[in-house]
């Protein structure tokens, strides 16, 4: 259910305000004075602040660049306290330090340079001709440009999602578009906790450990309910989860693989709202749809498959094509069954509806593994039978019923693989009564006279009517066997030299045993 999609650089729609971006502004003529790794240069910058205080950290937020002329260090013409100063900046989360040269002294003092090298804070020179206000303005412009770009992206994304929601496969199309916009894996879990839709980068979808962890967290959220959400890191990957629908029990929308900023969270929230509303609308109309499906099952059984196909095409986008596999499920639908079946019924992959003693499902024969998946996920007993054409559907339904009644929970059992045999399948109350009447005189004779005609007849039939073989099996003389069989024929009123007569007596013995 996963697909690789070309990512939209949603979280980098405009050049991010970073120290690298500041250093790249030629008009500022800034020069990096220490070694710095990519992580330090590419970390986001919230603001540029200037201060010559010995300890400016109480007045700074994290992720800022600080500018100073160094007056706080001058003691008797030298520099003091550089190590403590840089350590405090590092602890406060300062992204970089700009030193304005030729104001208090020429060049950058070596103790300050050494302290920045040691603590990993990039140090750069701000030449005398570049005002601090110009550096701050350049950073502010970058911050404003990114904010504008993110807001524009959010509007464009919501517009694209709205268009996707109008498609016939609105659920799936919306989630696919959300995954594309975020450049992330997006999954929708139904009310049973099963993953019903998934889109996004293949490497995220293929991470079995991550998927298992997300599955477990989604199931836990559904158990808690209450419209809750969560953001976390699982297997080192950013993950967000949000419950859907009234009470938070209709499903969970999950994203994985990207940290969401404010605009991205707003887009996800919009999808949560529209998806939750759609699920609630489905719940409110579920009774009417269920009655429609049940009526279509009645039409199918009544020999009107062409009408069923027409209605299914209009209501759900299609109907499976012959040859079919027909399945009958248990009468009790587990939690989440409707959500799962509705998802699979999209575009006509599956037709289902309530039958007189269960749920009837019809799929294309080529889609037979779908029934195994349904049985496993819903722990249903499913009986399955083939139907080559529309005319075979009713008979296949009865074979599927028999296979279901002999199957096991969580499995889809084909009629050919169902335990039991043909005579057992024919053992209706009427057939058992008829068999008992057939054998009444024979068994009555045994009861009155203490004979073993019935047991001898069973052994004789099991040995294909051979007197010698039956005599050896019972430890009797062959003439005794011959006499007993002759008397049994007389009591039954049947000529047991005929195969049809033998078959009828054998069936009566089996059905009445």
VENVENBEL-V646572 format. One record per helix or strand of 2 or more residues. SS is the DSSP state (@ for helix, = for strand). FROM is the first residue (numbers start at 0). LEN is the number of residues. If there is no record, write none. Layout:
SS:FROM:LEN, SS:FROM:LEN
//
This chain:
@:9:3, @:18:5, =:30:2, @:37:5, =:46:4, @:56:3, =:63:5, @:70:3, =:73:2, =:77:2, @:81:11, =:95:5, @:109:10, =:121:5, @:131:34, @:169:13, =:184:5, =:194:5, @:201:4, @:207:17, =:228:6, =:236:8, @:245:3, =:250:6, @:261:40, @:304:12, =:323:6, @:336:12, =:349:6, =:357:7, @:364:14, =:380:7, @:389:16, =:410:4, @:414:3, @:421:4, @:428:10, @:439:10, @:452:10, @:466:8, @:477:15, @:498:13
//
